[in-house]
Amino acid sequence: MLGLGVVAVDDVVHVERYPAADDKQPVVREERVLGGLMGTALAAASRLGGQCAYLGVLGADELSLAARKGLDQAGVDVSLISTQEHAGPVHSVIVANDLTHTRAIFFNESLTVAPALSDIGADVVGLAKVLLVDHVHLSAAVAACRAARALGAPTVADIESAKAGELMALVDHLIVPRSFASAMTGSSEPIEMVRRLHGRGRRCTAVTCGSAGCYFQAGDGPAAHQKAFVVPQVETTGCGDVFHGSYALALAQGQDLARCIEFASAAAAVFASRPSGWRHLPQLAEVLALIDSQS
């Protein structure tokens, strides 16, 4: 798998309650976790046994080094990362309320830089069985999808921007959250969202709905529903990214599309049952065990 998109470094500050304006509140604990649409998807696929590479741009600063090290430790190939002065990952400061399990996220994406179009050729894209992209750097994602289409390699996308119409038209496997699908289609019914979003010639369109499962349409077949796997929910941050990475991995392994959806749903459920952070990403045996237990 080859991924092109966002990697993030999140500094999480845990408190017992949010202070009022101009008030103070002691910090219970602090931690740094890695995230981002693409970073988490690739780390998840790698943890599940996939061979993954990240095509992106980072700097030489402390945040960039943390992102690169985290990807490498997760088993993601970092040899395609370009180094550019003043570039960096998305950086977020997250204030987490440990009593209400809510959080306030303050993010800065001003340092993110897209790969040069000259770096997105057939010699790079052709290395992958599956290309995974997000919507953040649209021109680069469109160029990569065009290269993949010319080579016959399937593309999977995580899109949450209404400005990404050109990219959506190029994607073979479109997986989007319910909120975005509703905004794009004007429908409140997930199965109708799928039908309206499913483009001619697209292999699969899926709308993820959290505990309500996933609705999808494969090729010219009817729209279908994958029920959510039942787990004790602890944290849902990053579950959508795990879904994308797991789906792309199953696709690269030649699984049929219904099985790809089932596998991705189970992987996301396992991740939702534990605290966030890449160290809690699911193992293959855990995902398969959950599928077997609830089939």
Helices and strands as residue ranges (DSSP letters): E 2-4, E 8-15, E 29-35, H 37-47, E 53-54, E 57-58, H 62-73, E 82-83, E 90-97, E 102-108, G 117-119, H 122-125, E 131-134, H 138-151, E 155-158, H 165-170, E 173-177, H 178-185, H 190-197, E 204-208, G 210-212, E 214-218, E 223-226, H 239-252, H 257-272, G 278-280, H 284-293
